[in-house]
């Protein structure tokens, strides 16, 4: 089960999700130009590509909703491969459900009700990346204490007082997911919610965009001979979503 599923359960979609259908780019604006991003805002009329037999086997017993999301996000991934000049191929899952990308590529996928995205980049351009999108609604009751450090919760309280237009608890959760997705390909190890301290900053001229820094509270991965102590990323809120992206450059 994915980290997000484990933390948030199967709560009903927030009403804001309806705004995500038919919207413009979300994740794309958070990533450097070297990254190819394909996004889809509707699970009903996206004209998705069919699954490969190996992928079909992974969702043979899945409920309809899970199957639609699985199919659409892989359609996005294959279109991203094609944009990079890589022949389209199955996206299977490895340890802890992480996607297995073609040799020479690194990437990440995300899906929630009404939205899917895949981001791919050549491994020569980035060491790793992680993306996540969530409905711009509050986390289910009781979830925030299980995913946030006390210092993070206090920062969220201040942000909510100063800038009430964003569900900051959901944004923190999304950031934790993006950090984990960037972390795992570099380490092959689990990263608990409490093992990264994430500070969210708001752009001075745009209260619905900003940056984030995740300070690692456990030994970080080694990239280019140097051990990382933090990951950096960006966030946005719009189209009924909050979205985050973390990139790990070569040092």
Sine and cosine of phi, psi and omega as CSV:
sin_phi,cos_phi,sin_psi,cos_psi,sin_omega,cos_omega
0.00,0.00,0.67,-0.75,-0.02,-1.00
-0.91,0.40,0.40,-0.92,0.01,-1.00
-0.85,0.53,-0.67,0.74,-0.02,-1.00
-0.89,0.46,-0.69,0.72,0.00,-1.00
-0.88,0.47,-0.63,0.78,-0.05,-1.00
-0.91,0.41,-0.58,0.81,-0.07,-1.00
-1.00,0.10,-0.64,0.77,-0.14,-0.99
-0.98,-0.20,-0.21,0.98,0.00,-1.00
0.93,0.36,-0.50,-0.87,-0.06,-1.00
-0.87,-0.49,0.73,0.68,0.00,-1.00
-0.88,0.48,0.48,-0.87,0.00,-1.00
-0.90,0.43,0.53,-0.85,0.00,-1.00
-0.86,0.50,0.58,-0.82,0.09,-1.00
-0.95,0.30,0.52,-0.85,-0.01,-1.00
-0.84,0.55,-0.46,0.89,-0.02,-1.00
-0.89,0.45,-0.32,0.95,-0.03,-1.00
-0.85,0.52,-0.52,0.86,-0.02,-1.00
-0.84,0.54,-0.52,0.85,-0.01,-1.00
-0.93,0.36,-0.31,0.95,-0.04,-1.00
-0.96,0.29,-0.38,0.92,-0.06,-1.00
-0.96,0.29,0.80,-0.61,0.04,-1.00
0.98,0.17,0.17,0.99,-0.02,-1.00
-0.98,0.18,-0.01,-1.00,0.00,-1.00
-1.00,-0.04,-0.23,-0.97,-0.01,-1.00
-0.87,0.49,0.62,-0.78,0.01,-1.00
-0.85,-0.52,-0.91,0.41,-0.04,-1.00
-0.92,0.39,-0.58,0.81,-0.11,-0.99
-0.80,0.60,-0.66,0.75,-0.08,-1.00
-0.94,0.34,-0.21,0.98,-0.05,-1.00
-1.00,-0.04,-0.10,0.99,-0.17,-0.98
-0.87,-0.49,0.44,-0.90,0.03,-1.00
-0.92,0.38,0.28,-0.96,-0.08,-1.00
-0.89,0.45,-0.37,0.93,0.00,-1.00
-0.95,0.32,-0.29,0.96,-0.04,-1.00
-1.00,-0.03,0.74,-0.67,0.09,-1.00
-0.99,-0.11,0.80,-0.59,-0.03,-1.00
-0.84,-0.55,0.72,-0.69,0.11,-0.99
-0.83,-0.55,0.80,-0.60,-0.07,-1.00
-0.83,-0.56,0.52,-0.85,0.05,-1.00
-0.69,-0.73,0.75,-0.66,-0.09,-1.00
-0.98,-0.19,0.04,1.00,0.03,-1.00
-0.59,-0.81,0.69,-0.73,0.04,-1.00
-1.00,0.03,-0.09,1.00,-0.12,-0.99
-0.99,-0.15,-0.56,0.83,-0.13,-0.99
-0.74,-0.68,0.58,0.82,-0.06,-1.00
-0.99,0.11,-0.17,0.99,-0.05,-1.00
0.88,0.48,0.75,0.67,-0.12,-0.99
-0.92,0.39,0.41,-0.91,0.06,-1.00
-0.98,0.17,0.48,-0.88,-0.01,-1.00
-0.94,0.34,0.39,-0.92,0.05,-1.00
-0.97,0.22,0.47,-0.89,0.19,-0.98
-0.98,0.22,0.40,-0.91,0.00,-1.00
-0.81,0.59,-0.62,0.78,0.00,-1.00
-0.90,0.44,-0.56,0.83,0.04,-1.00
-0.96,0.27,-0.64,0.77,0.05,-1.00
-0.81,0.59,-0.62,0.78,-0.03,-1.00
-0.90,0.43,-0.47,0.88,-0.03,-1.00
-0.96,0.29,-0.39,0.92,-0.05,-1.00
-0.85,-0.53,0.39,0.92,-0.05,-1.00
-0.85,0.52,-0.54,0.84,-0.03,-1.00
-0.93,-0.36,0.24,0.97,-0.07,-1.00
-0.98,0.22,0.46,-0.89,0.09,-1.00
-0.94,0.34,0.29,-0.96,-0.11,-0.99
-0.85,0.52,-0.67,0.74,-0.03,-1.00
-0.89,0.46,-0.73,0.69,0.01,-1.00
-0.88,0.47,-0.66,0.75,-0.01,-1.00
-0.90,0.43,-0.67,0.75,0.02,-1.00
-0.88,0.47,-0.72,0.70,-0.01,-1.00
-0.91,0.42,-0.69,0.73,0.01,-1.00
-0.86,0.51,-0.70,0.71,-0.04,-1.00
-0.93,0.37,-0.71,0.71,-0.07,-1.00
-0.93,0.38,-0.67,0.74,-0.05,-1.00
-0.93,0.37,-0.52,0.86,0.08,-1.00
-0.96,0.27,-0.50,0.86,0.13,-0.99
-0.89,0.46,-0.69,0.73,0.07,-1.00
-0.87,0.50,-0.69,0.73,-0.02,-1.00
-0.89,0.46,-0.66,0.75,-0.02,-1.00
-0.93,0.38,-0.60,0.80,0.06,-1.00
-0.91,0.42,-0.58,0.81,0.06,-1.00
-0.92,0.40,-0.65,0.76,0.07,-1.00
-0.84,0.54,-0.72,0.69,-0.04,-1.00
-0.88,0.47,-0.61,0.79,0.02,-1.00
-0.91,0.41,-0.46,0.89,0.04,-1.00
-1.00,0.02,0.02,1.00,0.00,-1.00
0.98,0.19,0.35,0.94,0.01,-1.00
-0.97,-0.24,0.77,-0.64,0.01,-1.00
-0.84,0.55,0.70,-0.72,0.02,-1.00
-0.87,0.49,0.65,-0.76,-0.03,-1.00
-0.44,-0.90,0.20,-0.98,-0.04,-1.00
-0.89,0.46,0.54,-0.84,0.14,-0.99
-0.93,-0.36,0.99,-0.15,-0.02,-1.00
-1.00,-0.08,0.02,-1.00,-0.05,-1.00
-0.90,-0.44,0.59,-0.81,0.05,-1.00
-0.95,-0.32,-0.57,-0.82,-0.04,-1.00
-0.88,0.47,0.69,-0.72,-0.01,-1.00
0.84,0.54,0.41,0.91,0.08,-1.00
0.98,0.18,0.11,0.99,-0.01,-1.00
-0.92,0.39,0.66,-0.75,0.02,-1.00
-0.92,0.40,0.58,-0.81,0.05,-1.00
-0.98,-0.22,0.91,-0.42,-0.09,-1.00
-0.99,-0.10,0.38,-0.93,0.09,-1.00
-0.84,0.54,0.46,-0.89,0.02,-1.00
-0.82,0.58,0.70,-0.71,0.03,-1.00
1.00,-0.02,-0.04,1.00,0.01,-1.00
-0.85,-0.52,0.51,-0.86,0.24,-0.97
-0.81,-0.58,0.44,-0.90,-0.05,-1.00
-0.17,-0.99,-0.08,-1.00,-0.02,-1.00
-0.37,-0.93,0.43,-0.90,0.03,-1.00
-0.73,-0.68,0.39,-0.92,0.09,-1.00
-0.49,-0.87,0.48,-0.88,0.11,-0.99
-0.45,-0.89,0.58,-0.81,0.16,-0.99
-0.55,-0.84,0.01,-1.00,-0.06,-1.00
-0.85,0.52,0.88,-0.48,0.06,-1.00
1.00,0.04,0.02,1.00,-0.06,-1.00
-0.45,-0.89,0.66,-0.75,0.12,-0.99
-0.63,-0.78,0.48,-0.88,0.07,-1.00
-0.44,-0.90,0.48,-0.87,0.13,-0.99
-0.73,-0.69,0.64,-0.77,0.02,-1.00
-0.78,-0.63,0.78,-0.62,-0.02,-1.00
-0.75,-0.66,0.52,-0.86,0.02,-1.00
-0.49,-0.87,0.44,-0.90,0.07,-1.00
-0.93,0.36,0.63,-0.78,-0.05,-1.00
-0.90,0.44,-0.32,0.95,0.06,-1.00
-0.97,0.25,-0.32,0.95,-0.05,-1.00
-1.00,-0.09,-0.55,0.84,0.04,-1.00
-0.64,-0.77,0.52,-0.86,0.07,-1.00
-0.98,0.21,-0.57,0.82,0.00,-1.00
-0.22,-0.98,0.28,-0.96,0.12,-0.99
-0.43,-0.90,0.36,-0.93,0.07,-1.00
-0.58,-0.81,0.68,-0.74,0.04,-1.00
-0.78,-0.62,0.46,-0.89,0.07,-1.00
-0.41,-0.91,0.62,-0.78,0.10,-0.99
-0.76,-0.65,0.62,-0.78,-0.02,-1.00
-0.68,-0.74,0.43,-0.90,0.12,-0.99
-0.89,0.47,0.67,-0.74,-0.03,-1.00
-0.98,0.19,0.93,0.38,0.05,-1.00
-0.66,-0.75,0.20,-0.98,-0.04,-1.00
-0.92,0.39,0.48,-0.88,0.14,-0.99
-0.90,0.43,0.47,-0.88,0.09,-1.00
-0.84,0.55,0.48,-0.88,0.00,-1.00
-0.80,0.60,0.70,-0.72,0.10,-1.00
1.00,0.05,-0.12,0.99,-0.06,-1.00
-0.99,0.15,-0.65,0.76,-0.11,-0.99
-0.81,0.59,-0.71,0.70,0.00,-1.00
-0.89,0.46,-0.37,0.93,-0.02,-1.00
-1.00,0.06,-0.20,0.98,-0.06,-1.00
-0.86,-0.51,-0.08,1.00,-0.09,-1.00
-0.81,-0.58,0.58,-0.81,0.16,-0.99
-0.97,0.24,0.40,-0.91,0.03,-1.00
-0.82,0.58,-0.65,0.76,0.00,-1.00
-0.92,0.40,-0.57,0.82,0.05,-1.00
-0.92,0.38,-0.69,0.73,0.01,-1.00
-0.87,0.49,-0.61,0.79,0.03,-1.00
-0.92,0.39,-0.65,0.76,0.06,-1.00
-0.89,0.46,-0.66,0.76,0.02,-1.00
-0.88,0.47,-0.65,0.76,0.01,-1.00
-0.87,0.50,-0.69,0.73,0.01,-1.00
-0.92,0.39,-0.67,0.74,0.03,-1.00
-0.87,0.49,-0.68,0.73,-0.01,-1.00
-0.89,0.45,-0.57,0.82,0.03,-1.00
-0.95,0.31,-0.65,0.76,-0.09,-1.00
-0.99,0.12,-0.57,0.82,-0.09,-1.00
-0.65,-0.76,0.99,0.13,-0.12,-0.99
-0.97,0.23,0.06,1.00,-0.10,-0.99
-0.98,0.18,-0.09,1.00,-0.04,-1.00
-0.79,-0.61,0.59,-0.81,0.11,-0.99
-0.99,0.13,1.00,-0.05,-0.15,-0.99
-0.93,0.38,-0.50,0.87,0.04,-1.00
-0.90,0.43,-0.65,0.76,0.03,-1.00
-0.93,0.37,-0.61,0.80,0.02,-1.00
-0.90,0.43,-0.66,0.75,0.06,-1.00
-0.87,0.49,-0.69,0.73,0.03,-1.00
-0.86,0.51,-0.70,0.71,0.03,-1.00
-0.87,0.50,-0.66,0.75,0.01,-1.00
-0.89,0.45,-0.65,0.76,0.03,-1.00
-0.88,0.47,-0.62,0.78,0.04,-1.00
-0.91,0.42,-0.70,0.71,0.01,-1.00
-0.90,0.45,-0.64,0.77,0.04,-1.00
-0.88,0.47,-0.71,0.70,0.00,-1.00
-0.88,0.47,-0.67,0.74,-0.02,-1.00
-0.91,0.42,-0.53,0.85,0.07,-1.00
-0.98,0.20,-0.53,0.84,-0.03,-1.00
-0.94,0.33,-0.73,0.68,-0.21,-0.98
-0.88,0.48,-0.70,0.72,0.01,-1.00
-0.89,0.47,-0.39,0.92,-0.01,-1.00
-1.00,0.07,-0.39,0.92,-0.13,-0.99
-0.85,-0.52,-0.51,0.86,-0.13,-0.99
0.93,0.36,0.30,0.95,-0.06,-1.00
-0.84,-0.54,0.41,-0.91,0.06,-1.00
-0.94,0.35,0.56,-0.83,0.15,-0.99
-0.81,-0.58,0.91,-0.42,-0.03,-1.00
-0.96,0.29,0.41,-0.91,0.04,-1.00
-0.82,0.58,-0.55,0.84,-0.08,-1.00
-1.00,0.05,0.09,1.00,-0.06,-1.00
-0.98,-0.21,0.17,0.98,0.11,-0.99
-0.60,-0.80,0.75,-0.66,0.00,-1.00
-0.98,-0.22,0.93,-0.37,-0.13,-0.99
-0.97,-0.25,0.81,-0.58,0.07,-1.00
-0.94,-0.35,0.81,-0.58,-0.05,-1.00
-0.98,-0.20,0.78,-0.63,0.07,-1.00
-0.91,-0.41,0.54,-0.84,-0.04,-1.00
-0.95,-0.32,0.71,-0.71,0.06,-1.00
-0.88,0.47,0.72,-0.69,-0.04,-1.00
-0.84,0.54,-0.61,0.79,-0.06,-1.00
-0.99,-0.12,0.01,1.00,-0.05,-1.00
-0.51,-0.86,0.99,-0.16,-0.09,-1.00
-0.94,0.33,-0.04,1.00,0.01,-1.00
-0.94,-0.35,0.35,0.94,0.08,-1.00
-0.55,-0.83,0.39,-0.92,0.03,-1.00
0.07,-1.00,-0.28,-0.96,-0.03,-1.00
-0.85,-0.53,0.19,-0.98,0.07,-1.00
-0.57,-0.82,0.50,-0.87,0.12,-0.99
-0.76,-0.65,0.78,-0.63,0.04,-1.00
-0.95,-0.31,0.95,-0.31,0.09,-1.00
-0.99,0.13,0.85,-0.52,-0.04,-1.00
-0.98,0.22,0.77,-0.64,-0.01,-1.00
-0.99,-0.15,0.10,0.99,0.13,-0.99
-0.78,-0.63,0.30,-0.96,0.01,-1.00
-0.82,0.57,0.79,-0.61,-0.05,-1.00
-0.99,0.12,0.15,-0.99,0.04,-1.00
-0.94,0.33,0.33,-0.94,0.05,-1.00
-0.99,-0.16,0.82,-0.57,0.02,-1.00
-0.79,-0.61,0.83,-0.56,-0.01,-1.00
0.88,0.47,0.51,0.86,0.02,-1.00
0.99,0.14,0.06,1.00,-0.02,-1.00
-0.84,-0.55,0.72,-0.69,0.01,-1.00
-0.98,0.19,0.79,-0.62,-0.01,-1.00
-0.98,0.18,0.61,-0.79,0.06,-1.00
-0.94,-0.34,-0.23,0.97,-0.02,-1.00
-0.38,-0.92,0.33,-0.94,0.14,-0.99
-0.88,-0.47,0.56,-0.83,0.04,-1.00
-0.90,-0.43,0.47,-0.88,0.00,-1.00
-0.35,-0.94,-0.12,-0.99,-0.01,-1.00
-0.70,-0.71,0.32,-0.95,0.02,-1.00
-0.61,-0.79,0.33,-0.94,0.08,-1.00
-0.49,-0.87,0.38,-0.92,0.09,-1.00
-0.73,-0.68,0.80,-0.60,-0.01,-1.00
0.15,-0.99,0.26,-0.96,-0.02,-1.00
0.84,0.55,0.49,0.87,0.00,-1.00
0.98,0.22,0.24,0.97,-0.07,-1.00
-0.77,-0.64,0.41,-0.91,0.36,-0.93
-0.91,-0.41,0.65,-0.76,-0.08,-1.00
-0.64,-0.77,0.54,-0.84,0.00,-1.00
-0.70,-0.71,0.43,-0.90,0.08,-1.00
-0.57,-0.82,0.71,-0.71,0.04,-1.00
-0.86,-0.52,0.73,-0.68,0.06,-1.00
-0.84,-0.55,0.61,-0.79,0.02,-1.00
-0.89,-0.46,0.96,-0.27,-0.02,-1.00
-0.98,0.21,0.30,-0.95,0.18,-0.98
-0.96,0.29,0.69,-0.72,-0.03,-1.00
-1.00,-0.05,0.00,0.00,0.00,0.00
